[in-house]
Structures are given as C-alpha cells and as structure tokens.
Amino acid sequence: MVWPAGVGGPPHDHGTWGVVSVVEGTVEVSQYELVGGASLRELATVEAGPGAVAHVLPPHEDWHRVRNVSSQHPALTLHTYGKDIVKNRVFDEATGKLGWIERRHTISS
Ligand SMILES: [Fe+2]
C-alpha cells in the first residue's frame, strides 16, 4: 500500500491474521482493544520505519490504524493476510460507531 504524505486510515480490523512490513518511509501504527463491543481503547502507538514488521491476530490483536505522519514523504508498506478480505470493520471516530467498509482489490497490467 502507498500512503501519501499525511494520509492514514481509521481504526479497523481485518478478521484474519496478517503480517505487515514497512518498505519505505515511516508510518505510525496504533493498536487498539475493542471494549464492550462498541468502543476502542488505545493500547500503544509506535513509529515504524523500513524493515519493521508487525502482525495482526484476532481476536485480541486485530484492531489498529496506520498513518503516514510525514508531511513530505510517502510511505510504502507490504501486507499479507490469511484470507481475501472483502470487507472489514471500521471505527468512525466522528460518530463513535463501528461500521463496515468494503475492500476492492484491483490488479492492473
Ligand atoms: Fe489494516
């Protein structure tokens, strides 16, 4: 995934195991715990640079967010998951509600 400067996603899960590594740039990764099935509690936030590897593993290590906090440089991350993810849960910080987001993976030649 390419993360343009200053771009990040909302907290979300994947519903399967995953391994993520940073190829270029630096990203901020926050991990969360789902509390009471309706809210998130932040567990930790780290900065990860090239060569850093992290995992997600439901049910307790799945919620996270990735942000490129650089104002100038894009970041590149490599993601491997245990299944084809067509939709996953996302936490809307504006409303404080959990929802679903559909993932569309496109392969172009
Ligand atoms: Fe993710």
Backbone and ligand atoms as CSV (ligand in chain L), in Angstrom:
chain,resi,resn,atom,element,x,y,z
A,1,MET,N,N,0.849,-1.167,0.000
A,1,MET,CA,C,0.000,0.000,0.000
A,1,MET,C,C,0.892,1.227,0.000
A,2,VAL,N,N,0.450,2.247,-0.722
A,2,VAL,CA,C,1.164,3.513,-0.738
A,2,VAL,C,C,0.380,4.495,0.127
A,3,TRP,N,N,1.096,5.100,1.062
A,3,TRP,CA,C,0.494,6.078,1.959
A,3,TRP,C,C,1.069,7.451,1.604
A,4,PRO,N,N,0.304,8.284,0.908
A,4,PRO,CA,C,0.821,9.616,0.620
A,4,PRO,C,C,1.121,10.380,1.914
A,5,ALA,N,N,1.942,11.391,1.806
A,5,ALA,CA,C,2.304,12.184,2.979
A,5,ALA,C,C,1.051,12.674,3.705
A,6,GLY,N,N,1.027,12.461,5.007
A,6,GLY,CA,C,-0.071,12.942,5.832
A,6,GLY,C,C,-1.326,12.103,5.786
A,7,VAL,N,N,-1.309,10.986,5.079
A,7,VAL,CA,C,-2.525,10.186,4.898
A,7,VAL,C,C,-2.515,8.962,5.817
A,8,GLY,N,N,-3.663,8.649,6.373
A,8,GLY,CA,C,-3.818,7.463,7.200
A,8,GLY,C,C,-5.251,6.993,7.138
A,9,GLY,N,N,-5.475,5.839,7.713
A,9,GLY,CA,C,-6.820,5.293,7.717
A,9,GLY,C,C,-7.384,5.302,9.125
A,10,PRO,N,N,-8.681,5.052,9.239
A,10,PRO,CA,C,-9.316,4.980,10.551
A,10,PRO,C,C,-8.975,3.652,11.227
A,11,PRO,N,N,-9.204,3.540,12.527
A,11,PRO,CA,C,-9.024,2.244,13.191
A,11,PRO,C,C,-9.919,1.190,12.539
A,12,HIS,N,N,-9.363,-0.002,12.356
A,12,HIS,CA,C,-10.105,-1.076,11.695
A,12,HIS,C,C,-9.540,-2.428,12.101
A,13,ASP,N,N,-10.282,-3.476,11.759
A,13,ASP,CA,C,-9.772,-4.830,11.948
A,13,ASP,C,C,-9.722,-5.512,10.595
A,14,HIS,N,N,-9.249,-6.755,10.562
A,14,HIS,CA,C,-9.224,-7.498,9.305
A,14,HIS,C,C,-9.927,-8.839,9.423
A,15,GLY,N,N,-10.174,-9.304,10.630
A,15,GLY,CA,C,-10.861,-10.576,10.800
A,15,GLY,C,C,-10.028,-11.776,10.421
A,16,THR,N,N,-8.739,-11.585,10.284
A,16,THR,CA,C,-7.834,-12.681,9.969
A,16,THR,C,C,-6.420,-12.256,10.363
A,17,TRP,N,N,-5.508,-13.203,10.366
A,17,TRP,CA,C,-4.129,-12.862,10.692
A,17,TRP,C,C,-3.523,-12.044,9.554
A,18,GLY,N,N,-2.512,-11.297,9.891
A,18,GLY,CA,C,-1.819,-10.525,8.875
A,18,GLY,C,C,-0.419,-10.164,9.324
A,19,VAL,N,N,0.448,-9.991,8.345
A,19,VAL,CA,C,1.817,-9.531,8.597
A,19,VAL,C,C,2.050,-8.313,7.716
A,20,VAL,N,N,2.532,-7.264,8.326
A,20,VAL,CA,C,2.738,-6.009,7.611
A,20,VAL,C,C,4.177,-5.554,7.825
A,21,SER,N,N,4.820,-5.154,6.752
A,21,SER,CA,C,6.174,-4.633,6.882
A,21,SER,C,C,6.264,-3.279,6.194
A,22,VAL,N,N,7.171,-2.480,6.687
A,22,VAL,CA,C,7.417,-1.166,6.096
A,22,VAL,C,C,8.561,-1.305,5.106
A,23,VAL,N,N,8.312,-0.861,3.888
A,23,VAL,CA,C,9.327,-0.947,2.833
A,23,VAL,C,C,10.071,0.383,2.712
A,24,GLU,N,N,9.312,1.478,2.654
A,24,GLU,CA,C,9.912,2.810,2.556
A,24,GLU,C,C,9.139,3.779,3.434
A,25,GLY,N,N,9.845,4.783,3.925
A,25,GLY,CA,C,9.195,5.812,4.729
A,25,GLY,C,C,8.971,5.359,6.160
A,26,THR,N,N,8.213,6.140,6.866
A,26,THR,CA,C,7.901,5.848,8.268
A,26,THR,C,C,6.409,6.017,8.478
A,27,VAL,N,N,5.804,5.043,9.146
A,27,VAL,CA,C,4.383,5.133,9.467
A,27,VAL,C,C,4.197,5.035,10.985
A,28,GLU,N,N,3.118,5.605,11.430
A,28,GLU,CA,C,2.720,5.498,12.836
A,28,GLU,C,C,1.647,4.419,12.906
A,29,VAL,N,N,1.849,3.447,13.781
A,29,VAL,CA,C,0.906,2.337,13.927
A,29,VAL,C,C,0.339,2.364,15.342
A,30,SER,N,N,-0.955,2.420,15.445
A,30,SER,CA,C,-1.630,2.385,16.743
A,30,SER,C,C,-2.416,1.095,16.852
A,31,GLN,N,N,-2.350,0.474,18.030
A,31,GLN,CA,C,-3.091,-0.752,18.296
A,31,GLN,C,C,-4.190,-0.450,19.305
A,32,TYR,N,N,-5.322,-1.111,19.133
A,32,TYR,CA,C,-6.488,-0.852,19.973
A,32,TYR,C,C,-7.081,-2.162,20.488
A,33,GLU,N,N,-7.790,-2.010,21.568
A,33,GLU,CA,C,-8.584,-3.109,22.112
A,33,GLU,C,C,-10.055,-2.729,21.976
A,34,LEU,N,N,-10.852,-3.666,21.458
A,34,LEU,CA,C,-12.283,-3.434,21.360
A,34,LEU,C,C,-12.898,-3.643,22.739
A,35,VAL,N,N,-13.540,-2.612,23.261
A,35,VAL,CA,C,-14.080,-2.647,24.621
A,35,VAL,C,C,-15.604,-2.675,24.551
A,36,GLY,N,N,-16.180,-3.698,25.151
A,36,GLY,CA,C,-17.632,-3.781,25.222
A,36,GLY,C,C,-18.303,-3.907,23.865
A,37,GLY,N,N,-17.553,-4.247,22.857
A,37,GLY,CA,C,-18.117,-4.429,21.523
A,37,GLY,C,C,-18.520,-3.149,20.831
A,38,ALA,N,N,-18.192,-1.986,21.433
A,38,ALA,CA,C,-18.678,-0.756,20.818
A,38,ALA,C,C,-17.698,0.407,20.870
A,39,SER,N,N,-16.593,0.269,21.551
A,39,SER,CA,C,-15.633,1.378,21.593
A,39,SER,C,C,-14.221,0.814,21.613
A,40,LEU,N,N,-13.262,1.676,21.339
A,40,LEU,CA,C,-11.876,1.255,21.275
A,40,LEU,C,C,-11.061,1.936,22.365
A,41,ARG,N,N,-10.101,1.182,22.893
A,41,ARG,CA,C,-9.137,1.732,23.841
A,41,ARG,C,C,-7.758,1.572,23.214
A,42,GLU,N,N,-7.030,2.692,23.116
A,42,GLU,CA,C,-5.701,2.630,22.513
A,42,GLU,C,C,-4.748,1.915,23.454
A,43,LEU,N,N,-4.012,0.943,22.906
A,43,LEU,CA,C,-3.052,0.184,23.700
A,43,LEU,C,C,-1.638,0.718,23.536
A,44,ALA,N,N,-1.265,1.050,22.320
A,44,ALA,CA,C,0.097,1.502,22.061
A,44,ALA,C,C,0.156,2.174,20.702
A,45,THR,N,N,1.098,3.075,20.560
A,45,THR,CA,C,1.385,3.698,19.266
A,45,THR,C,C,2.889,3.710,19.087
A,46,VAL,N,N,3.328,3.245,17.929
A,46,VAL,CA,C,4.762,3.218,17.637
A,46,VAL,C,C,5.009,3.789,16.249
A,47,GLU,N,N,6.218,4.286,16.058
A,47,GLU,CA,C,6.654,4.661,14.715
A,47,GLU,C,C,7.434,3.495,14.148
A,48,ALA,N,N,7.159,3.168,12.899
A,48,ALA,CA,C,7.812,2.027,12.258
A,48,ALA,C,C,8.444,2.479,10.951
A,49,GLY,N,N,9.716,2.162,10.803
A,49,GLY,CA,C,10.457,2.542,9.608
A,49,GLY,C,C,10.805,1.330,8.764
A,50,PRO,N,N,11.596,1.525,7.721
A,50,PRO,CA,C,11.953,0.443,6.805
A,50,PRO,C,C,12.507,-0.773,7.535
A,51,GLY,N,N,11.959,-1.941,7.212
A,51,GLY,CA,C,12.382,-3.188,7.834
A,51,GLY,C,C,11.539,-3.590,9.028
A,52,ALA,N,N,10.730,-2.677,9.555
A,52,ALA,CA,C,9.872,-3.017,10.690
A,52,ALA,C,C,8.774,-3.978,10.236
A,53,VAL,N,N,8.454,-4.936,11.094
A,53,VAL,CA,C,7.419,-5.926,10.790
A,53,VAL,C,C,6.457,-5.992,11.972
A,54,ALA,N,N,5.174,-6.038,11.663
A,54,ALA,CA,C,4.156,-6.151,12.712
A,54,ALA,C,C,3.124,-7.177,12.267
A,55,HIS,N,N,2.313,-7.619,13.218
A,55,HIS,CA,C,1.276,-8.578,12.872
A,55,HIS,C,C,-0.060,-8.137,13.449
A,56,VAL,N,N,-1.122,-8.691,12.882
A,56,VAL,CA,C,-2.454,-8.595,13.470
A,56,VAL,C,C,-2.950,-10.012,13.643
A,57,LEU,N,N,-3.693,-10.235,14.728
A,57,LEU,CA,C,-4.138,-11.594,15.023
A,57,LEU,C,C,-5.401,-11.531,15.878
A,58,PRO,N,N,-6.564,-11.769,15.260
A,58,PRO,CA,C,-7.793,-11.762,16.046
A,58,PRO,C,C,-7.798,-12.914,17.055
A,59,PRO,N,N,-8.518,-12.813,18.150
A,59,PRO,CA,C,-9.492,-11.752,18.386
A,59,PRO,C,C,-8.936,-10.556,19.166
A,60,HIS,N,N,-7.744,-10.661,19.735
A,60,HIS,CA,C,-7.299,-9.591,20.641
A,60,HIS,C,C,-6.261,-8.646,20.064
A,61,GLU,N,N,-5.665,-8.998,18.947
A,61,GLU,CA,C,-4.611,-8.148,18.381
A,61,GLU,C,C,-4.952,-7.755,16.953
A,62,ASP,N,N,-6.191,-7.372,16.739
A,62,ASP,CA,C,-6.640,-7.135,15.373
A,62,ASP,C,C,-6.877,-5.655,15.072
A,63,TRP,N,N,-7.372,-4.897,16.037
A,63,TRP,CA,C,-7.719,-3.500,15.773
A,63,TRP,C,C,-6.465,-2.632,15.738
A,64,HIS,N,N,-6.373,-1.814,14.695
A,64,HIS,CA,C,-5.185,-0.984,14.505
A,64,HIS,C,C,-5.488,0.140,13.521
A,65,ARG,N,N,-4.529,1.024,13.391
A,65,ARG,CA,C,-4.600,2.055,12.362
A,65,ARG,C,C,-3.186,2.345,11.912
A,66,VAL,N,N,-3.047,2.756,10.671
A,66,VAL,CA,C,-1.746,3.126,10.117
A,66,VAL,C,C,-1.870,4.532,9.562
A,67,ARG,N,N,-0.872,5.361,9.878
A,67,ARG,CA,C,-0.853,6.726,9.355
A,67,ARG,C,C,0.562,7.091,8.921
A,68,ASN,N,N,0.648,7.776,7.825
A,68,ASN,CA,C,1.917,8.362,7.431
A,68,ASN,C,C,1.929,9.767,8.007
A,69,VAL,N,N,2.712,9.982,9.022
A,69,VAL,CA,C,2.706,11.280,9.692
A,69,VAL,C,C,3.686,12.257,9.055
A,70,SER,N,N,4.419,11.802,8.040
A,70,SER,CA,C,5.324,12.716,7.339
A,70,SER,C,C,4.502,13.728,6.543
A,71,SER,N,N,4.951,14.959,6.523
A,71,SER,CA,C,4.259,15.969,5.721
A,71,SER,C,C,4.848,16.064,4.320
A,72,GLN,N,N,5.916,15.295,4.069
A,72,GLN,CA,C,6.588,15.437,2.776
A,72,GLN,C,C,6.784,14.130,2.021
A,73,HIS,N,N,6.975,13.021,2.723
A,73,HIS,CA,C,7.395,11.793,2.057
A,73,HIS,C,C,6.310,10.720,2.111
A,74,PRO,N,N,6.067,10.045,0.975
A,74,PRO,CA,C,5.139,8.909,1.000
A,74,PRO,C,C,5.767,7.726,1.723
A,75,ALA,N,N,4.949,6.792,2.103
A,75,ALA,CA,C,5.424,5.560,2.731
A,75,ALA,C,C,4.852,4.379,1.958
A,76,LEU,N,N,5.602,3.293,1.960
A,76,LEU,CA,C,5.191,2.079,1.253
A,76,LEU,C,C,5.212,0.917,2.232
A,77,THR,N,N,4.087,0.193,2.328
A,77,THR,CA,C,4.001,-0.956,3.232
A,77,THR,C,C,3.531,-2.176,2.450
A,78,LEU,N,N,3.971,-3.353,2.906
A,78,LEU,CA,C,3.626,-4.623,2.267
A,78,LEU,C,C,2.764,-5.432,3.232
A,79,HIS,N,N,1.573,-5.865,2.766
A,79,HIS,CA,C,0.593,-6.541,3.627
A,79,HIS,C,C,0.312,-7.948,3.123
A,80,THR,N,N,0.314,-8.904,4.027
A,80,THR,CA,C,-0.056,-10.283,3.715
A,80,THR,C,C,-1.110,-10.722,4.729
A,81,TYR,N,N,-2.251,-11.223,4.225
A,81,TYR,CA,C,-3.340,-11.607,5.117
A,81,TYR,C,C,-3.717,-13.071,4.924
A,82,GLY,N,N,-4.419,-13.601,5.913
A,82,GLY,CA,C,-4.781,-15.009,5.898
A,82,GLY,C,C,-5.987,-15.345,5.054
A,83,LYS,N,N,-6.625,-14.354,4.462
A,83,LYS,CA,C,-7.759,-14.627,3.577
A,83,LYS,C,C,-7.956,-13.414,2.670
A,84,ASP,N,N,-8.780,-13.591,1.659
A,84,ASP,CA,C,-9.142,-12.478,0.794
A,84,ASP,C,C,-10.148,-11.619,1.552
A,85,ILE,N,N,-9.765,-10.426,1.889
A,85,ILE,CA,C,-10.612,-9.561,2.710
A,85,ILE,C,C,-11.506,-8.741,1.795
A,86,VAL,N,N,-12.798,-8.992,1.865
A,86,VAL,CA,C,-13.728,-8.247,1.027
A,86,VAL,C,C,-14.421,-7.135,1.813
A,87,LYS,N,N,-14.497,-7.289,3.116
A,87,LYS,CA,C,-14.990,-6.200,3.953
A,87,LYS,C,C,-14.471,-6.415,5.364
A,88,ASN,N,N,-14.342,-5.326,6.084
A,88,ASN,CA,C,-13.892,-5.432,7.471
A,88,ASN,C,C,-14.511,-4.297,8.280
A,89,ARG,N,N,-14.405,-4.437,9.581
A,89,ARG,CA,C,-14.999,-3.444,10.459
A,89,ARG,C,C,-14.106,-2.216,10.552
A,90,VAL,N,N,-14.733,-1.075,10.738
A,90,VAL,CA,C,-14.011,0.185,10.861
A,90,VAL,C,C,-14.677,0.997,11.966
A,91,PHE,N,N,-13.870,1.771,12.691
A,91,PHE,CA,C,-14.395,2.609,13.756
A,91,PHE,C,C,-14.418,4.050,13.280
A,92,ASP,N,N,-15.603,4.638,13.257
A,92,ASP,CA,C,-15.777,6.030,12.840
A,92,ASP,C,C,-15.596,6.924,14.064
A,93,GLU,N,N,-14.467,7.614,14.096
A,93,GLU,CA,C,-14.174,8.447,15.268
A,93,GLU,C,C,-15.135,9.633,15.399
A,94,ALA,N,N,-15.674,10.101,14.290
A,94,ALA,CA,C,-16.594,11.237,14.333
A,94,ALA,C,C,-17.905,10.871,15.026
A,95,THR,N,N,-18.385,9.644,14.760
A,95,THR,CA,C,-19.664,9.233,15.341
A,95,THR,C,C,-19.487,8.318,16.547
A,96,GLY,N,N,-18.280,7.748,16.679
A,96,GLY,CA,C,-18.042,6.801,17.760
A,96,GLY,C,C,-18.717,5.471,17.535
A,97,LYS,N,N,-18.982,5.155,16.265
A,97,LYS,CA,C,-19.698,3.915,15.958
A,97,LYS,C,C,-18.856,2.987,15.095
A,98,LEU,N,N,-19.122,1.702,15.238
A,98,LEU,CA,C,-18.498,0.698,14.389
A,98,LEU,C,C,-19.324,0.542,13.120
A,99,GLY,N,N,-18.624,0.337,12.013
A,99,GLY,CA,C,-19.304,0.099,10.755
A,99,GLY,C,C,-18.511,-0.894,9.936
A,100,TRP,N,N,-18.883,-1.033,8.695
A,100,TRP,CA,C,-18.196,-1.957,7.785
A,100,TRP,C,C,-17.684,-1.175,6.592
A,101,ILE,N,N,-16.552,-1.594,6.061
A,101,ILE,CA,C,-16.023,-1.000,4.845
A,101,ILE,C,C,-15.715,-2.131,3.875
A,102,GLU,N,N,-16.076,-1.918,2.620
A,102,GLU,CA,C,-15.769,-2.914,1.592
A,102,GLU,C,C,-14.397,-2.633,1.014
A,103,ARG,N,N,-13.661,-3.693,0.806
A,103,ARG,CA,C,-12.325,-3.586,0.198
A,103,ARG,C,C,-12.407,-4.019,-1.248
A,104,ARG,N,N,-11.831,-3.234,-2.104
A,104,ARG,CA,C,-11.764,-3.593,-3.521
A,104,ARG,C,C,-10.302,-3.671,-3.913
A,105,HIS,N,N,-9.876,-4.871,-4.250
A,105,HIS,CA,C,-8.503,-5.085,-4.678
A,105,HIS,C,C,-8.465,-5.153,-6.200
A,106,THR,N,N,-7.653,-4.342,-6.779
A,106,THR,CA,C,-7.574,-4.276,-8.234
A,106,THR,C,C,-6.184,-4.663,-8.705
A,107,ILE,N,N,-6.161,-5.550,-9.632
A,107,ILE,CA,C,-4.889,-5.929,-10.270
A,107,ILE,C,C,-4.915,-5.374,-11.674
A,108,SER,N,N,-3.969,-4.528,-12.000
A,108,SER,CA,C,-3.929,-3.963,-13.351
A,108,SER,C,C,-2.624,-4.360,-14.030
A,109,SER,N,N,-2.678,-4.365,-15.329
A,109,SER,CA,C,-1.470,-4.723,-16.075
A,109,SER,C,C,-1.044,-3.580,-16.961
L,1,LIG,FE,FE,-5.037,-2.807,8.488
